[in-house]
């Protein structure tokens, strides 16, 4: 249980790091893919589908939350 708490805190701390639209999309996608793969490994969904879904969602959220300057 402790490793899941640490993993969650690290993922939340690194969510969509970057200043530009592209940086946030890439980092959000990478974090989402890693999280999705972990969730997929623990569920019947599977690692690859979990990573693909998580990566797509993470990239979308990262790009969509770029701060306006």
N, C-alpha and C positions, 0 to 999 in steps of 0.2 A: 504494500500500500504506500509506503514511503517513497518508492521510486516513481509512482504515478503522481504524487503530490509535487515532487521535485520537477518532473517532466512538464507538468501543467504550469508551474510557476515560470520555468524557463521559456516555454512557448509563449505565454502571455507577455513576458518581459521583452521578447524579441519580435512581437507581432508587427509586421509591415514596417521594418526599419527602412529609412531612406527619406530623401527630400523630394525627389521628382516622381512623376507618375510611373515611369519605367522601373525605377528602383523599388518602389513600393509594390508594384505588380510582381516583380521577380521574387522579392523576399517573402511577400505574402503567399505566393505560389509554392515556394520551397517549404515554408513552414506548414502550409496546408497539406502538401503532399506527405510530409513526414508524419503529421498528425493523422491524416487519413490512412496511411499505411499501418500505423499502430492500432487504430480502431479496427481496420479491416482484419488485422491479424487476430484480434480478440473476438471477432464476430464471424458469422458464416459468409459475409460479403466477400472476403478475400483481400489479400494485401494489394495486388495491382489495381483492382477497381476502387478500393479505398483511397489509394494514392492518387489516382486520376481524378476522382471526385473532389478530394480534399485540395489538390493542386488547383483545379479550376475555380473552386469556391474561394480559396485563399488569394489567388491572383485577382479575381474580381473584387473582393473586399479591399485588398491592398490598393488597387488602382482607384477604386471608388471613394476611398477615404483620404485621398491626397489633399493636404491643406491648400487653400487658396492663398496666393501671395498678393 
